[in-house]
Amino acid sequence: MSLYEADELRRIADLIDRFPKFIRRDRGSTSVPNTIADILERHDIQNPALVDDLVQLTEDYRQTVATYYERQFSQ
């Protein structure tokens, strides 16, 4: 992943309510997809494809963060 892509993911993440929760995958009583769908519904958006894309984005970002820290501490 390039620096540009990581910066773009951070920019998008800033737009998502409670995004760090999804990075950590602290699901609590509601799943990540359901929480994202609830957030979108508060903005009158009901789009299952968008929910899927955002879930994948959070997973990609989570993996990017995990890889970064693994590389930092494995040296």
mmJSON file of the N, C-alpha and C atoms, coordinates in Angstrom:
{"data_MODEL":{"atom_site":{
"group_PDB":["ATOM","ATOM","ATOM","ATOM","ATOM","ATOM","ATOM","ATOM","ATOM","ATOM","ATOM","ATOM","ATOM","ATOM","ATOM","ATOM","ATOM","ATOM","ATOM","ATOM","ATOM","ATOM","ATOM","ATOM","ATOM","ATOM","ATOM","ATOM","ATOM","ATOM","ATOM","ATOM","ATOM","ATOM","ATOM","ATOM","ATOM","ATOM","ATOM","ATOM","ATOM","ATOM","ATOM","ATOM","ATOM","ATOM","ATOM","ATOM","ATOM","ATOM","ATOM","ATOM","ATOM","ATOM","ATOM","ATOM","ATOM","ATOM","ATOM","ATOM","ATOM","ATOM","ATOM","ATOM","ATOM","ATOM","ATOM","ATOM","ATOM","ATOM","ATOM","ATOM","ATOM","ATOM","ATOM","ATOM","ATOM","ATOM","ATOM","ATOM","ATOM","ATOM","ATOM","ATOM","ATOM","ATOM","ATOM","ATOM","ATOM","ATOM","ATOM","ATOM","ATOM","ATOM","ATOM","ATOM","ATOM","ATOM","ATOM","ATOM","ATOM","ATOM","ATOM","ATOM","ATOM","ATOM","ATOM","ATOM","ATOM","ATOM","ATOM","ATOM","ATOM","ATOM","ATOM","ATOM","ATOM","ATOM","ATOM","ATOM","ATOM","ATOM","ATOM","ATOM","ATOM","ATOM","ATOM","ATOM","ATOM","ATOM","ATOM","ATOM","ATOM","ATOM","ATOM","ATOM","ATOM","ATOM","ATOM","ATOM","ATOM","ATOM","ATOM","ATOM","ATOM","ATOM","ATOM","ATOM","ATOM","ATOM","ATOM","ATOM","ATOM","ATOM","ATOM","ATOM","ATOM","ATOM","ATOM","ATOM","ATOM","ATOM","ATOM","ATOM","ATOM","ATOM","ATOM","ATOM","ATOM","ATOM","ATOM","ATOM","ATOM","ATOM","ATOM","ATOM","ATOM","ATOM","ATOM","ATOM","ATOM","ATOM","ATOM","ATOM","ATOM","ATOM","ATOM","ATOM","ATOM","ATOM","ATOM","ATOM","ATOM","ATOM","ATOM","ATOM","ATOM","ATOM","ATOM","ATOM","ATOM","ATOM","ATOM","ATOM","ATOM","ATOM","ATOM","ATOM","ATOM","ATOM","ATOM","ATOM","ATOM","ATOM","ATOM","ATOM","ATOM","ATOM","ATOM","ATOM","ATOM","ATOM","ATOM","ATOM","ATOM"],
"id":[1,2,3,4,5,6,7,8,9,10,11,12,13,14,15,16,17,18,19,20,21,22,23,24,25,26,27,28,29,30,31,32,33,34,35,36,37,38,39,40,41,42,43,44,45,46,47,48,49,50,51,52,53,54,55,56,57,58,59,60,61,62,63,64,65,66,67,68,69,70,71,72,73,74,75,76,77,78,79,80,81,82,83,84,85,86,87,88,89,90,91,92,93,94,95,96,97,98,99,100,101,102,103,104,105,106,107,108,109,110,111,112,113,114,115,116,117,118,119,120,121,122,123,124,125,126,127,128,129,130,131,132,133,134,135,136,137,138,139,140,141,142,143,144,145,146,147,148,149,150,151,152,153,154,155,156,157,158,159,160,161,162,163,164,165,166,167,168,169,170,171,172,173,174,175,176,177,178,179,180,181,182,183,184,185,186,187,188,189,190,191,192,193,194,195,196,197,198,199,200,201,202,203,204,205,206,207,208,209,210,211,212,213,214,215,216,217,218,219,220,221,222,223,224,225],
"type_symbol":["N","C","C","N","C","C","N","C","C","N","C","C","N","C","C","N","C","C","N","C","C","N","C","C","N","C","C","N","C","C","N","C","C","N","C","C","N","C","C","N","C","C","N","C","C","N","C","C","N","C","C","N","C","C","N","C","C","N","C","C","N","C","C","N","C","C","N","C","C","N","C","C","N","C","C","N","C","C","N","C","C","N","C","C","N","C","C","N","C","C","N","C","C","N","C","C","N","C","C","N","C","C","N","C","C","N","C","C","N","C","C","N","C","C","N","C","C","N","C","C","N","C","C","N","C","C","N","C","C","N","C","C","N","C","C","N","C","C","N","C","C","N","C","C","N","C","C","N","C","C","N","C","C","N","C","C","N","C","C","N","C","C","N","C","C","N","C","C","N","C","C","N","C","C","N","C","C","N","C","C","N","C","C","N","C","C","N","C","C","N","C","C","N","C","C","N","C","C","N","C","C","N","C","C","N","C","C","N","C","C","N","C","C","N","C","C","N","C","C","N","C","C","N","C","C"],
"label_atom_id":["N","CA","C","N","CA","C","N","CA","C","N","CA","C","N","CA","C","N","CA","C","N","CA","C","N","CA","C","N","CA","C","N","CA","C","N","CA","C","N","CA","C","N","CA","C","N","CA","C","N","CA","C","N","CA","C","N","CA","C","N","CA","C","N","CA","C","N","CA","C","N","CA","C","N","CA","C","N","CA","C","N","CA","C","N","CA","C","N","CA","C","N","CA","C","N","CA","C","N","CA","C","N","CA","C","N","CA","C","N","CA","C","N","CA","C","N","CA","C","N","CA","C","N","CA","C","N","CA","C","N","CA","C","N","CA","C","N","CA","C","N","CA","C","N","CA","C","N","CA","C","N","CA","C","N","CA","C","N","CA","C","N","CA","C","N","CA","C","N","CA","C","N","CA","C","N","CA","C","N","CA","C","N","CA","C","N","CA","C","N","CA","C","N","CA","C","N","CA","C","N","CA","C","N","CA","C","N","CA","C","N","CA","C","N","CA","C","N","CA","C","N","CA","C","N","CA","C","N","CA","C","N","CA","C","N","CA","C","N","CA","C","N","CA","C","N","CA","C","N","CA","C","N","CA","C","N","CA","C","N","CA","C"],
"label_alt_id":[null,null,null,null,null,null,null,null,null,null,null,null,null,null,null,null,null,null,null,null,null,null,null,null,null,null,null,null,null,null,null,null,null,null,null,null,null,null,null,null,null,null,null,null,null,null,null,null,null,null,null,null,null,null,null,null,null,null,null,null,null,null,null,null,null,null,null,null,null,null,null,null,null,null,null,null,null,null,null,null,null,null,null,null,null,null,null,null,null,null,null,null,null,null,null,null,null,null,null,null,null,null,null,null,null,null,null,null,null,null,null,null,null,null,null,null,null,null,null,null,null,null,null,null,null,null,null,null,null,null,null,null,null,null,null,null,null,null,null,null,null,null,null,null,null,null,null,null,null,null,null,null,null,null,null,null,null,null,null,null,null,null,null,null,null,null,null,null,null,null,null,null,null,null,null,null,null,null,null,null,null,null,null,null,null,null,null,null,null,null,null,null,null,null,null,null,null,null,null,null,null,null,null,null,null,null,null,null,null,null,null,null,null,null,null,null,null,null,null,null,null,null,null,null,null],
"label_comp_id":["MET","MET","MET","SER","SER","SER","LEU","LEU","LEU","TYR","TYR","TYR","GLU","GLU","GLU","ALA","ALA","ALA","ASP","ASP","ASP","GLU","GLU","GLU","LEU","LEU","LEU","ARG","ARG","ARG","ARG","ARG","ARG","ILE","ILE","ILE","ALA","ALA","ALA","ASP","ASP","ASP","LEU","LEU","LEU","ILE","ILE","ILE","ASP","ASP","ASP","ARG","ARG","ARG","PHE","PHE","PHE","PRO","PRO","PRO","LYS","LYS","LYS","PHE","PHE","PHE","ILE","ILE","ILE","ARG","ARG","ARG","ARG","ARG","ARG","ASP","ASP","ASP","ARG","ARG","ARG","GLY","GLY","GLY","SER","SER","SER","THR","THR","THR","SER","SER","SER","VAL","VAL","VAL","PRO","PRO","PRO","ASN","ASN","ASN","THR","THR","THR","ILE","ILE","ILE","ALA","ALA","ALA","ASP","ASP","ASP","ILE","ILE","ILE","LEU","LEU","LEU","GLU","GLU","GLU","ARG","ARG","ARG","HIS","HIS","HIS","ASP","ASP","ASP","ILE","ILE","ILE","GLN","GLN","GLN","ASN","ASN","ASN","PRO","PRO","PRO","ALA","ALA","ALA","LEU","LEU","LEU","VAL","VAL","VAL","ASP","ASP","ASP","ASP","ASP","ASP","LEU","LEU","LEU","VAL","VAL","VAL","GLN","GLN","GLN","LEU","LEU","LEU","THR","THR","THR","GLU","GLU","GLU","ASP","ASP","ASP","TYR","TYR","TYR","ARG","ARG","ARG","GLN","GLN","GLN","THR","THR","THR","VAL","VAL","VAL","ALA","ALA","ALA","THR","THR","THR","TYR","TYR","TYR","TYR","TYR","TYR","GLU","GLU","GLU","ARG","ARG","ARG","GLN","GLN","GLN","PHE","PHE","PHE","SER","SER","SER","GLN","GLN","GLN"],
"label_asym_id":["A","A","A","A","A","A","A","A","A","A","A","A","A","A","A","A","A","A","A","A","A","A","A","A","A","A","A","A","A","A","A","A","A","A","A","A","A","A","A","A","A","A","A","A","A","A","A","A","A","A","A","A","A","A","A","A","A","A","A","A","A","A","A","A","A","A","A","A","A","A","A","A","A","A","A","A","A","A","A","A","A","A","A","A","A","A","A","A","A","A","A","A","A","A","A","A","A","A","A","A","A","A","A","A","A","A","A","A","A","A","A","A","A","A","A","A","A","A","A","A","A","A","A","A","A","A","A","A","A","A","A","A","A","A","A","A","A","A","A","A","A","A","A","A","A","A","A","A","A","A","A","A","A","A","A","A","A","A","A","A","A","A","A","A","A","A","A","A","A","A","A","A","A","A","A","A","A","A","A","A","A","A","A","A","A","A","A","A","A","A","A","A","A","A","A","A","A","A","A","A","A","A","A","A","A","A","A","A","A","A","A","A","A","A","A","A","A","A","A","A","A","A","A","A","A"],
"label_entity_id":["1","1","1","1","1","1","1","1","1","1","1","1","1","1","1","1","1","1","1","1","1","1","1","1","1","1","1","1","1","1","1","1","1","1","1","1","1","1","1","1","1","1","1","1","1","1","1","1","1","1","1","1","1","1","1","1","1","1","1","1","1","1","1","1","1","1","1","1","1","1","1","1","1","1","1","1","1","1","1","1","1","1","1","1","1","1","1","1","1","1","1","1","1","1","1","1","1","1","1","1","1","1","1","1","1","1","1","1","1","1","1","1","1","1","1","1","1","1","1","1","1","1","1","1","1","1","1","1","1","1","1","1","1","1","1","1","1","1","1","1","1","1","1","1","1","1","1","1","1","1","1","1","1","1","1","1","1","1","1","1","1","1","1","1","1","1","1","1","1","1","1","1","1","1","1","1","1","1","1","1","1","1","1","1","1","1","1","1","1","1","1","1","1","1","1","1","1","1","1","1","1","1","1","1","1","1","1","1","1","1","1","1","1","1","1","1","1","1","1","1","1","1","1","1","1"],
"label_seq_id":[1,1,1,2,2,2,3,3,3,4,4,4,5,5,5,6,6,6,7,7,7,8,8,8,9,9,9,10,10,10,11,11,11,12,12,12,13,13,13,14,14,14,15,15,15,16,16,16,17,17,17,18,18,18,19,19,19,20,20,20,21,21,21,22,22,22,23,23,23,24,24,24,25,25,25,26,26,26,27,27,27,28,28,28,29,29,29,30,30,30,31,31,31,32,32,32,33,33,33,34,34,34,35,35,35,36,36,36,37,37,37,38,38,38,39,39,39,40,40,40,41,41,41,42,42,42,43,43,43,44,44,44,45,45,45,46,46,46,47,47,47,48,48,48,49,49,49,50,50,50,51,51,51,52,52,52,53,53,53,54,54,54,55,55,55,56,56,56,57,57,57,58,58,58,59,59,59,60,60,60,61,61,61,62,62,62,63,63,63,64,64,64,65,65,65,66,66,66,67,67,67,68,68,68,69,69,69,70,70,70,71,71,71,72,72,72,73,73,73,74,74,74,75,75,75],
"pdbx_PDB_ins_code":[null,null,null,null,null,null,null,null,null,null,null,null,null,null,null,null,null,null,null,null,null,null,null,null,null,null,null,null,null,null,null,null,null,null,null,null,null,null,null,null,null,null,null,null,null,null,null,null,null,null,null,null,null,null,null,null,null,null,null,null,null,null,null,null,null,null,null,null,null,null,null,null,null,null,null,null,null,null,null,null,null,null,null,null,null,null,null,null,null,null,null,null,null,null,null,null,null,null,null,null,null,null,null,null,null,null,null,null,null,null,null,null,null,null,null,null,null,null,null,null,null,null,null,null,null,null,null,null,null,null,null,null,null,null,null,null,null,null,null,null,null,null,null,null,null,null,null,null,null,null,null,null,null,null,null,null,null,null,null,null,null,null,null,null,null,null,null,null,null,null,null,null,null,null,null,null,null,null,null,null,null,null,null,null,null,null,null,null,null,null,null,null,null,null,null,null,null,null,null,null,null,null,null,null,null,null,null,null,null,null,null,null,null,null,null,null,null,null,null,null,null,null,null,null,null],
"Cartn_x":[0.856,0.0,0.901,0.592,1.4,1.019,1.903,1.631,0.364,0.162,-1.047,-2.291,-2.28,-3.448,-3.702,-2.63,-2.789,-3.37,-2.891,-3.43,-4.901,-5.229,-6.621,-7.504,-7.02,-7.784,-7.985,-6.949,-7.101,-8.141,-8.128,-9.094,-10.511,-10.706,-12.033,-12.414,-11.455,-11.725,-12.222,-11.667,-12.095,-13.56,-14.099,-15.491,-16.457,-15.933,-16.795,-16.866,-18.057,-18.294,-17.72,-16.944,-16.377,-15.501,-14.807,-14.02,-13.007,-12.277,-11.289,-11.882,-13.135,-13.785,-13.754,-13.945,-13.946,-12.546,-11.556,-10.18,-9.817,-10.201,-9.897,-10.819,-11.91,-12.927,-13.559,-13.745,-14.449,-15.941,-16.439,-17.814,-18.872,-18.602,-19.629,-20.862,-22.013,-23.247,-23.748,-23.168,-23.603,-22.433,-22.693,-21.634,-21.192,-19.994,-19.469,-20.41,-20.847,-21.757,-23.053,-23.612,-24.855,-24.627,-23.481,-23.178,-23.005,-22.291,-22.107,-23.465,-24.298,-25.628,-26.444,-26.359,-27.082,-26.594,-25.266,-24.707,-25.211,-25.189,-25.655,-27.147,-27.927,-29.367,-29.657,-28.807,-28.99,-28.827,-28.155,-27.969,-28.867,-29.913,-30.888,-30.244,-29.263,-28.608,-28.852,-29.484,-29.708,-29.15,-27.924,-27.226,-26.352,-26.858,-26.085,-24.704,-24.589,-23.285,-22.297,-22.777,-21.916,-21.477,-22.379,-22.03,-20.909,-21.062,-20.031,-18.691,-18.731,-17.499,-16.837,-17.631,-17.069,-16.527,-17.194,-16.676,-15.325,-15.224,-13.952,-12.893,-13.273,-12.332,-11.783,-12.654,-12.181,-11.254,-11.552,-10.676,-9.331,-9.344,-8.085,-7.26,-7.903,-7.199,-6.653,-7.45,-7.011,-5.775,-5.787,-4.639,-3.409,-3.618,-2.516,-1.879,-2.709,-2.206,-1.466,-2.03,-1.39,-0.037,0.021,1.28,2.32,1.905,2.82,3.449,2.632,3.168,3.981,3.583,4.386,5.778,5.865,7.176,7.977,7.315,8.017,8.653,7.964,8.442,9.2,9.286,10.01,11.455,11.841,13.221,14.16],
"Cartn_y":[-1.172,0.0,1.233,2.155,3.368,4.358,5.32,6.37,7.123,7.364,8.062,7.277,5.958,5.147,5.189,5.116,5.167,6.514,7.598,8.926,9.031,8.451,8.48,7.677,6.531,5.743,6.522,7.236,8.051,9.143,9.777,10.84,10.281,9.133,8.512,8.089,7.55,7.097,8.245,9.424,10.59,10.93,10.486,10.778,9.782,8.699,7.644,7.769,7.85,7.965,6.751,7.003,5.955,4.972,5.441,4.554,3.703,4.26,3.408,2.15,2.202,1.011,-0.111,0.225,-0.791,-1.308,-0.457,-0.88,-1.941,-1.71,-2.657,-3.871,-3.746,-4.793,-5.073,-3.994,-4.114,-4.107,-5.198,-5.262,-5.009,-5.437,-5.259,-6.08,-5.532,-6.277,-6.187,-5.281,-5.099,-5.368,-6.081,-6.388,-5.128,-5.189,-4.051,-3.689,-4.659,-4.294,-3.638,-4.152,-3.565,-2.164,-1.957,-0.622,0.367,-0.037,0.843,1.144,0.127,0.334,1.309,1.189,2.109,3.546,3.714,5.052,5.64,4.842,5.327,5.662,4.848,5.104,6.432,6.813,8.116,9.259,8.973,9.975,9.679,8.893,8.518,7.809,6.966,6.175,4.703,4.023,2.592,1.933,1.449,0.915,-0.254,-1.493,-2.666,-2.775,-2.37,-2.434,-1.477,-0.305,0.662,0.123,-0.518,-1.132,-2.153,-3.011,-4.01,-3.357,-2.294,-1.589,-0.967,-0.381,0.227,-0.817,-1.952,-3.04,-3.496,-3.646,-4.049,-2.974,-1.714,-0.621,-0.676,-0.893,-0.95,-2.141,-3.254,-4.43,-4.158,-3.543,-3.202,-2.249,-1.268,-0.311,-0.984,-1.846,-2.586,-3.414,-4.064,-4.866,-3.988,-2.814,-1.878,-1.465,-1.145,-0.753,-1.919,-3.114,-4.293,-4.559,-4.479,-4.698,-3.673,-2.417,-1.35,-1.674,-2.014,-2.274,-3.561,-4.557,-5.781,-5.475,-4.654,-4.281,-3.429,-2.544,-1.677,-2.473,-3.506,-4.251,-5.511,-5.851,-7.066,-6.768,-5.509,-5.15,-5.259],
"Cartn_z":[0.0,0.0,0.0,-0.855,-0.953,0.14,0.346,1.326,0.961,-0.348,-0.797,-0.392,-0.607,-0.257,1.242,2.034,3.489,3.913,3.304,3.616,3.219,2.089,1.634,2.591,3.054,4.022,5.315,5.766,6.976,6.771,5.605,5.31,5.355,4.738,4.736,6.146,6.884,8.247,9.115,8.9,9.679,9.441,8.325,8.008,8.642,9.162,9.692,11.215,11.708,13.144,13.872,14.916,15.774,14.999,13.981,13.125,13.885,14.872,15.554,16.169,16.549,17.081,16.047,14.79,13.755,13.479,13.635,13.434,14.469,15.708,16.776,16.727,16.044,15.971,17.332,18.126,19.394,19.091,18.733,18.22,19.278,20.481,21.498,21.147,21.393,21.169,19.729,18.927,17.543,16.602,15.521,14.569,13.831,13.263,12.501,11.347,10.52,9.422,9.907,10.994,11.506,12.051,12.699,13.222,12.081,11.035,9.873,9.236,9.08,8.493,9.331,10.665,11.55,11.372,11.252,11.054,9.744,8.684,7.386,7.424,8.118,8.207,8.904,9.857,10.521,9.529,8.414,7.359,6.156,6.398,5.366,4.179,4.457,3.413,3.722,2.786,2.919,1.665,1.784,0.629,1.079,0.933,1.379,0.718,-0.538,-1.213,-0.561,-0.164,0.514,1.872,2.573,3.859,3.643,2.638,2.347,2.025,1.221,0.86,2.09,2.978,4.179,5.146,5.237,6.069,5.524,4.207,3.602,3.811,3.701,3.931,5.349,6.329,7.711,7.913,7.26,7.379,6.716,5.548,4.873,5.729,6.309,7.144,8.394,8.985,10.177,9.849,8.698,8.274,8.031,7.461,7.225,8.545,9.528,10.841,11.487,11.414,12.003,11.353,10.038,9.323,9.711,9.829,10.232,11.586,12.563,13.894,13.943,13.18,13.127,12.6,11.576,11.007,11.981,12.71,13.659,14.789,15.246,16.428,16.071,14.799,14.414,14.033,14.084,13.695,14.858],
"occupancy":[1.0,1.0,1.0,1.0,1.0,1.0,1.0,1.0,1.0,1.0,1.0,1.0,1.0,1.0,1.0,1.0,1.0,1.0,1.0,1.0,1.0,1.0,1.0,1.0,1.0,1.0,1.0,1.0,1.0,1.0,1.0,1.0,1.0,1.0,1.0,1.0,1.0,1.0,1.0,1.0,1.0,1.0,1.0,1.0,1.0,1.0,1.0,1.0,1.0,1.0,1.0,1.0,1.0,1.0,1.0,1.0,1.0,1.0,1.0,1.0,1.0,1.0,1.0,1.0,1.0,1.0,1.0,1.0,1.0,1.0,1.0,1.0,1.0,1.0,1.0,1.0,1.0,1.0,1.0,1.0,1.0,1.0,1.0,1.0,1.0,1.0,1.0,1.0,1.0,1.0,1.0,1.0,1.0,1.0,1.0,1.0,1.0,1.0,1.0,1.0,1.0,1.0,1.0,1.0,1.0,1.0,1.0,1.0,1.0,1.0,1.0,1.0,1.0,1.0,1.0,1.0,1.0,1.0,1.0,1.0,1.0,1.0,1.0,1.0,1.0,1.0,1.0,1.0,1.0,1.0,1.0,1.0,1.0,1.0,1.0,1.0,1.0,1.0,1.0,1.0,1.0,1.0,1.0,1.0,1.0,1.0,1.0,1.0,1.0,1.0,1.0,1.0,1.0,1.0,1.0,1.0,1.0,1.0,1.0,1.0,1.0,1.0,1.0,1.0,1.0,1.0,1.0,1.0,1.0,1.0,1.0,1.0,1.0,1.0,1.0,1.0,1.0,1.0,1.0,1.0,1.0,1.0,1.0,1.0,1.0,1.0,1.0,1.0,1.0,1.0,1.0,1.0,1.0,1.0,1.0,1.0,1.0,1.0,1.0,1.0,1.0,1.0,1.0,1.0,1.0,1.0,1.0,1.0,1.0,1.0,1.0,1.0,1.0,1.0,1.0,1.0,1.0,1.0,1.0,1.0,1.0,1.0,1.0,1.0,1.0],
"B_iso_or_equiv":[0.0,0.0,0.0,0.0,0.0,0.0,0.0,0.0,0.0,0.0,0.0,0.0,0.0,0.0,0.0,0.0,0.0,0.0,0.0,0.0,0.0,0.0,0.0,0.0,0.0,0.0,0.0,0.0,0.0,0.0,0.0,0.0,0.0,0.0,0.0,0.0,0.0,0.0,0.0,0.0,0.0,0.0,0.0,0.0,0.0,0.0,0.0,0.0,0.0,0.0,0.0,0.0,0.0,0.0,0.0,0.0,0.0,0.0,0.0,0.0,0.0,0.0,0.0,0.0,0.0,0.0,0.0,0.0,0.0,0.0,0.0,0.0,0.0,0.0,0.0,0.0,0.0,0.0,0.0,0.0,0.0,0.0,0.0,0.0,0.0,0.0,0.0,0.0,0.0,0.0,0.0,0.0,0.0,0.0,0.0,0.0,0.0,0.0,0.0,0.0,0.0,0.0,0.0,0.0,0.0,0.0,0.0,0.0,0.0,0.0,0.0,0.0,0.0,0.0,0.0,0.0,0.0,0.0,0.0,0.0,0.0,0.0,0.0,0.0,0.0,0.0,0.0,0.0,0.0,0.0,0.0,0.0,0.0,0.0,0.0,0.0,0.0,0.0,0.0,0.0,0.0,0.0,0.0,0.0,0.0,0.0,0.0,0.0,0.0,0.0,0.0,0.0,0.0,0.0,0.0,0.0,0.0,0.0,0.0,0.0,0.0,0.0,0.0,0.0,0.0,0.0,0.0,0.0,0.0,0.0,0.0,0.0,0.0,0.0,0.0,0.0,0.0,0.0,0.0,0.0,0.0,0.0,0.0,0.0,0.0,0.0,0.0,0.0,0.0,0.0,0.0,0.0,0.0,0.0,0.0,0.0,0.0,0.0,0.0,0.0,0.0,0.0,0.0,0.0,0.0,0.0,0.0,0.0,0.0,0.0,0.0,0.0,0.0,0.0,0.0,0.0,0.0,0.0,0.0,0.0,0.0,0.0,0.0,0.0,0.0],
"pdbx_formal_charge":[null,null,null,null,null,null,null,null,null,null,null,null,null,null,null,null,null,null,null,null,null,null,null,null,null,null,null,null,null,null,null,null,null,null,null,null,null,null,null,null,null,null,null,null,null,null,null,null,null,null,null,null,null,null,null,null,null,null,null,null,null,null,null,null,null,null,null,null,null,null,null,null,null,null,null,null,null,null,null,null,null,null,null,null,null,null,null,null,null,null,null,null,null,null,null,null,null,null,null,null,null,null,null,null,null,null,null,null,null,null,null,null,null,null,null,null,null,null,null,null,null,null,null,null,null,null,null,null,null,null,null,null,null,null,null,null,null,null,null,null,null,null,null,null,null,null,null,null,null,null,null,null,null,null,null,null,null,null,null,null,null,null,null,null,null,null,null,null,null,null,null,null,null,null,null,null,null,null,null,null,null,null,null,null,null,null,null,null,null,null,null,null,null,null,null,null,null,null,null,null,null,null,null,null,null,null,null,null,null,null,null,null,null,null,null,null,null,null,null,null,null,null,null,null,null],
"auth_seq_id":[1,1,1,2,2,2,3,3,3,4,4,4,5,5,5,6,6,6,7,7,7,8,8,8,9,9,9,10,10,10,11,11,11,12,12,12,13,13,13,14,14,14,15,15,15,16,16,16,17,17,17,18,18,18,19,19,19,20,20,20,21,21,21,22,22,22,23,23,23,24,24,24,25,25,25,26,26,26,27,27,27,28,28,28,29,29,29,30,30,30,31,31,31,32,32,32,33,33,33,34,34,34,35,35,35,36,36,36,37,37,37,38,38,38,39,39,39,40,40,40,41,41,41,42,42,42,43,43,43,44,44,44,45,45,45,46,46,46,47,47,47,48,48,48,49,49,49,50,50,50,51,51,51,52,52,52,53,53,53,54,54,54,55,55,55,56,56,56,57,57,57,58,58,58,59,59,59,60,60,60,61,61,61,62,62,62,63,63,63,64,64,64,65,65,65,66,66,66,67,67,67,68,68,68,69,69,69,70,70,70,71,71,71,72,72,72,73,73,73,74,74,74,75,75,75],
"auth_comp_id":["MET","MET","MET","SER","SER","SER","LEU","LEU","LEU","TYR","TYR","TYR","GLU","GLU","GLU","ALA","ALA","ALA","ASP","ASP","ASP","GLU","GLU","GLU","LEU","LEU","LEU","ARG","ARG","ARG","ARG","ARG","ARG","ILE","ILE","ILE","ALA","ALA","ALA","ASP","ASP","ASP","LEU","LEU","LEU","ILE","ILE","ILE","ASP","ASP","ASP","ARG","ARG","ARG","PHE","PHE","PHE","PRO","PRO","PRO","LYS","LYS","LYS","PHE","PHE","PHE","ILE","ILE","ILE","ARG","ARG","ARG","ARG","ARG","ARG","ASP","ASP","ASP","ARG","ARG","ARG","GLY","GLY","GLY","SER","SER","SER","THR","THR","THR","SER","SER","SER","VAL","VAL","VAL","PRO","PRO","PRO","ASN","ASN","ASN","THR","THR","THR","ILE","ILE","ILE","ALA","ALA","ALA","ASP","ASP","ASP","ILE","ILE","ILE","LEU","LEU","LEU","GLU","GLU","GLU","ARG","ARG","ARG","HIS","HIS","HIS","ASP","ASP","ASP","ILE","ILE","ILE","GLN","GLN","GLN","ASN","ASN","ASN","PRO","PRO","PRO","ALA","ALA","ALA","LEU","LEU","LEU","VAL","VAL","VAL","ASP","ASP","ASP","ASP","ASP","ASP","LEU","LEU","LEU","VAL","VAL","VAL","GLN","GLN","GLN","LEU","LEU","LEU","THR","THR","THR","GLU","GLU","GLU","ASP","ASP","ASP","TYR","TYR","TYR","ARG","ARG","ARG","GLN","GLN","GLN","THR","THR","THR","VAL","VAL","VAL","ALA","ALA","ALA","THR","THR","THR","TYR","TYR","TYR","TYR","TYR","TYR","GLU","GLU","GLU","ARG","ARG","ARG","GLN","GLN","GLN","PHE","PHE","PHE","SER","SER","SER","GLN","GLN","GLN"],
"auth_asym_id":["A","A","A","A","A","A","A","A","A","A","A","A","A","A","A","A","A","A","A","A","A","A","A","A","A","A","A","A","A","A","A","A","A","A","A","A","A","A","A","A","A","A","A","A","A","A","A","A","A","A","A","A","A","A","A","A","A","A","A","A","A","A","A","A","A","A","A","A","A","A","A","A","A","A","A","A","A","A","A","A","A","A","A","A","A","A","A","A","A","A","A","A","A","A","A","A","A","A","A","A","A","A","A","A","A","A","A","A","A","A","A","A","A","A","A","A","A","A","A","A","A","A","A","A","A","A","A","A","A","A","A","A","A","A","A","A","A","A","A","A","A","A","A","A","A","A","A","A","A","A","A","A","A","A","A","A","A","A","A","A","A","A","A","A","A","A","A","A","A","A","A","A","A","A","A","A","A","A","A","A","A","A","A","A","A","A","A","A","A","A","A","A","A","A","A","A","A","A","A","A","A","A","A","A","A","A","A","A","A","A","A","A","A","A","A","A","A","A","A","A","A","A","A","A","A"],
"auth_atom_id":["N","CA","C","N","CA","C","N","CA","C","N","CA","C","N","CA","C","N","CA","C","N","CA","C","N","CA","C","N","CA","C","N","CA","C","N","CA","C","N","CA","C","N","CA","C","N","CA","C","N","CA","C","N","CA","C","N","CA","C","N","CA","C","N","CA","C","N","CA","C","N","CA","C","N","CA","C","N","CA","C","N","CA","C","N","CA","C","N","CA","C","N","CA","C","N","CA","C","N","CA","C","N","CA","C","N","CA","C","N","CA","C","N","CA","C","N","CA","C","N","CA","C","N","CA","C","N","CA","C","N","CA","C","N","CA","C","N","CA","C","N","CA","C","N","CA","C","N","CA","C","N","CA","C","N","CA","C","N","CA","C","N","CA","C","N","CA","C","N","CA","C","N","CA","C","N","CA","C","N","CA","C","N","CA","C","N","CA","C","N","CA","C","N","CA","C","N","CA","C","N","CA","C","N","CA","C","N","CA","C","N","CA","C","N","CA","C","N","CA","C","N","CA","C","N","CA","C","N","CA","C","N","CA","C","N","CA","C","N","CA","C","N","CA","C","N","CA","C","N","CA","C","N","CA","C","N","CA","C","N","CA","C"],
"pdbx_PDB_model_num":[1,1,1,1,1,1,1,1,1,1,1,1,1,1,1,1,1,1,1,1,1,1,1,1,1,1,1,1,1,1,1,1,1,1,1,1,1,1,1,1,1,1,1,1,1,1,1,1,1,1,1,1,1,1,1,1,1,1,1,1,1,1,1,1,1,1,1,1,1,1,1,1,1,1,1,1,1,1,1,1,1,1,1,1,1,1,1,1,1,1,1,1,1,1,1,1,1,1,1,1,1,1,1,1,1,1,1,1,1,1,1,1,1,1,1,1,1,1,1,1,1,1,1,1,1,1,1,1,1,1,1,1,1,1,1,1,1,1,1,1,1,1,1,1,1,1,1,1,1,1,1,1,1,1,1,1,1,1,1,1,1,1,1,1,1,1,1,1,1,1,1,1,1,1,1,1,1,1,1,1,1,1,1,1,1,1,1,1,1,1,1,1,1,1,1,1,1,1,1,1,1,1,1,1,1,1,1,1,1,1,1,1,1,1,1,1,1,1,1,1,1,1,1,1,1]
}}}
